[in-house]
Amino acid sequence: MNKAGRIISINPSHAIAGGEVLINCEGFQVGGADEYGCYFDGQAARIVGASESRVMAIVPDDFDTTEVEIYLENGGVRSISKNIVVGKKLADDLHIVANPAVDPKDDSLILTRSGSRGQQLPITLFRLEKEGFLDEMSVEIMNPTGVAFDQTGQLYVTARADGEICRIDHDTEIVPYASELGIATGLAFDKNNVIFVGDRSGTIYRVESFGNAESFAILEPSVSAYHLAFGNDEKLYVTAPGLSSFDAVYRIDKEGYDEIFYRGLGRPQGLAFDRDGNLYVAACLQGRRGIVKIAPDGAAAEIFVAGMNVVGLCLTRQGEMIVATNDAVYSLPLGIYGTLLN
């Protein structure tokens, strides 16, 4: 075996720029005077840890394709390569604090530039067209946080500074829909088109109709935001990131009773379900950051997409996973499809 060794596997097999991937290998020589390295489509990656059997490398930026070849090198000799999927950057210079949302009418994405609480930025909502054009939406919402479409294709946004849910008509008009919702963050619709919104101070509200909000469930307060999604079982799943590395995903039934669905995540944030009932969460798992995939029964979890500063995600009708960091969004063509409730 040559000094570059042999790549056995790469974990995870999906990533965005800046993510940490673990390359399991054998026979990779890291000592001595010979130069060694890890390369992604010919770009040298920053290595944060290396041994004969494992290499931890940071995914570089700017690839021409989402199918990226990885190989190890030592003394001018290369290992046989393996491929991973690396997300394509769609937009940056944003400030996203929760999931983006897919418009069911045309598959465009709704993105935010949220700002710190109480900060009024000139443009806070954007529409990213399928063709790649980023359009400013001419509505002024202070600190937009949760964005979601209802079952009729109508866009709603939470404004955490004002404690409101707003309906956005034609991308140009704001209609206040419900108020006095505390620090309104996460937002989701059930199959009956009822709105659920999370006040990060500790309350989940149910909004049955225009302006009619009532307390639905009480949870521990979050240091940043509640994030909400409905599962295939029609129960509400909630993350409430705290300061622990052992936070939970909560599951709330129709009567408002909560239970822990999965515990063991660091700073869990945005979440979404696929059609098979798998839950994807922007979080840290056992020291590794990105998108965590949790089995439908909550019995097992794995890091699925490697990435840093990931805050949310959504799934498109084309089978793409849209991954949002706090300042950019990426598209990964993974053939995964979401449910109607996400």
N, C-alpha and C positions, 0 to 999 in steps of 0.2 A: 504493500500500500504506500502511496506517495505521501509527502509531508502535508499536503492539503487534506488528507483523509477522505472520509465519505460521509455525505449528509444522509442521515436516516430519516428524519422528519423535521417539519417546521411547525411550531405551535405559537399562536394560532395560524391558520392558513389564510387569514384575511386581516387587513390592516389599513390604516391611514398614515399619512406622513407624520413622523414623530413618534409613532407607536413602537413599542419594544416587542421584538419577536425572538423566540427561543429556538435556536437551531440545535437539534440533537444530532450528534455526529460520532464518529469513531476515528481515531488515529490522527486527529488534527494537532499538529505540533506548534506550540505557541512559544517555546523557549528558544534560546540561541540567537545568533545574529541574523538569521534569515528574516526577511520581511514576510509578514502574514497579514491577512485581511479578510473582510467579508464584503461582497459586492452585490448590488441590486441593479440588474441591467447595466452593468459596467460602472455604476457609481459606487465609490467607496463609502461604506456605512460606518458610523461611529460604533465601535465595540465597547460595551460597558462591562463585559465580563467574558472570560474565555478560559477553556480548559481543553483537554484532549477529547472530551465527550460532549461539551456544551458550549455554545456561543450565544451571548445575548447581544443583539444589535439593534440600532435605531433605524427605522425606515427613513430613507432620504426623501427629498421633495422632487417634484417635476419629472413624471414619467410620461412617455408618449402613449402608453397602453396601460390597461388595468391588470393585464397578465404579466407579472414581473418575475424574471429569472434571478435566482439567488445561487451564488457559489462561493466557496471558500478558496483562498489562495495562500500559498506559502512558497517562497523562493522562485516565483514565476510559474509554479505548477498549480493548476486548478483542479478542484474536485468536480465530479459530475453535478450538474445543477438540478434544483427543484424549483417549482413555480409557486407563487402565492398571488392572491388577488389584492391589489392596492387601490384604494378609492381615488377617484378623479375629483379634484377640487372644482366645485361649481361656483362658489362665491366666497368672498372674505370681507374684512372690515365691517363685521357685524358685532352684535352683542346679544347672543342667544342665551337664554336661561332655562329653557324647557324644550319640549319637542317642537320641531317645525310641523307644518300641516300640509297635506296634499289636497288641492282643490279637486273634487270629484268631477267637475265639469270639463276641465282641460288638462289635468295633471300638473299644473303649475304648483310651485311651493310658496307658502307664506312664511316669511322670515322676519326676525325682529332686530332692532338695535335698541335694546331696552334701557341702558344707562343705569346709574346708581339711583337708589330710591329718592324721589323728589326732583330728579334732574330731568329737565325738559329739553330734549334734543330736537333739532329742526325736522328730521325725518326719522320715524321709529318703526315703520312697517314697510316691507318690501314684498314684491311678487316676482319670483324667479320663473320666467317662462320656460317651457320645454326646450325652446330653441337656444336658451342660454342667456337671454336678455334679463337684466335685473332692473325692474321698474320700481320707482318710488311711489308709494301709495299716499295720496294727498289727504290723509286724515291725521289729526294730532291727538295721540294717546300718550299720556305720561306713563312710562315704565310698563309697556305691554309685556306680558309674561306668558300665560297660556294662550295658545291659539288652537281652534278646532272648528270643524265644519259639522253642522247638524245633518240629519238624515235627508233634508231637502237641498243640501248644498249651500246653506247660508253660513257665512263666517261669523264667529264670535271670538272675542278677545277679552282676557282679564287684564285690568289695570290695577296693579298692586298698590300704587301710591294712593289711589282714590277708593280702593275697596269696591270696585265695580266690575260687572260684566257688560261689555258693549257689543252690539250687533253692528257689523260693517256692511253697508249697502252700496253696491256698485263700486267698491274701493274708494269712495269719495265721501260718504256720509256716515257719521257716528250716531247710533241710536242707543242711549243708555238703557240697559235691559233689567238690571238688578243692582242694588247698592247695599251699603252697610254690611259688606262681606269680609271685614277685617283686612288682612294683607292677602288679597285674592291672588292666587297663583295658579295651581293646576286646574285643568278644565277637561271634562269628558261628557259624552252623551250616551245614554243607555238606548236600548232598542226602541223604546217608546218616545224618543226624542226629548227626554227630560235631562236638564243640565245638572251636572254635579261639579262643584268648585271647592277647592281647598284653601282655607284660610290658614296660612302657615303658623298662626298662633295656636292652632289645635282643633279646629272645627272643619268638618266636611259639610257643606250646605247642599241641599237639593232645591232646585228652582223649577217648580212645576209649570209656571206660566209667567207672563210678563210681570216682573217686579215681585213675584210671590216666592220668597226664599224662606226656608226653614232648616233648622239644624238637623242633620242626618246621622252623624257619627262624631265622636270625640277621640282624638289620638294625641300622642305626644307632640309638642311643638317641634317645628323644624328650624334649623339655623339659616335655611335659605329659602326653600320652596317645597310645597307639596306637588307631587306629580301623579296623575291619575290615568287609568286605562281600564276598560271593561274587558273581562276575559270571555272565552267561549262559553263558560258556565254562567254568564250574565252577572257575575259578581264583580264588584269594584275592587281593583288592585291599586294600592297606594304606596309610594315611597315618600319618606320624610327624612331627608339626610340630616344627620347630626354630627357630632364630633368623634363618634366611635368608629372603629374599623369592623364592627360587628353589628351593623344596622340591619333592619328587616324590610321585607316586602309584606305589607298587610293585605289581607283579603276581607272584604266587608260584604255581608249578605244583604238581601233586600230589606231586612228589618233594621239594618244599621249596626249589627253585631260584628265585631272585628275579631280576627285571629291572625296569627303569624303564618304566612305561607312559606317564606324562606328567610332564614337569618344567616348572616355571615358576609355581608357586603360592606365595603367602605364607600361612604357618601353616594348611595344610590339615588339616581335622578330620573331622567325620562325613561319611559317604558312603553313597549308595544308587543302585541301578540301576533303570531302567524296563524294560518288556518289550521295547523295541526295542534295548536294549543301551547306551543313553546313560547315562553316569555323572554323577551330581550330587554335588558336593563343597562343604562349607562352607569357604570359603577367600577369599583375596584374589587378584585377577588384574589385573596391570598397574595397581596402586594402587586398584582398585575392589573393594569388599567385599560379600560376600553368599553366594549359591549359584552356583557355577560349573558349567556344563554342558560335558562333554567328550564328543566323538564316540566311537562304538564302537571305532574304530581308533586313538584317541588322537592323531589328526592335527590336531584343531582344538578350541579351547575358547572360551567366551564367558561373560560375566557374565549370569546368567539371572534371578536374584532379587536386588534390591538390599536390603542390610540390614547393620546394624552388630552386632558381638559375636555373630555367628552361630556356633554350635558343632556343630549337627547337623540332621538331617532324617529324615523317613520318608514313605512313600507309602501311602495308604489304599486300600481296595477301592472307595471312592466316587470315586476320581480326585483326591483332595485331596493337596496337598503340605503336610505339617506341618513348619514351620520353627522350630527351637529356638534362641533366644539363651541367654546364660548366666543369664537370669532370667525368661524368658517363652516361651510357645509361640503360634504363629500358624497359621491354616489358610488356604490359597490354593486355590480351586477351579479347577484347571488341566486336568483331564481326563487326567492322567498316572497310569499304573498301574505298580505295582512287580512284582517277581518273587517267586516263592515262597521264594527264598533270602535275602530282605531283610526 
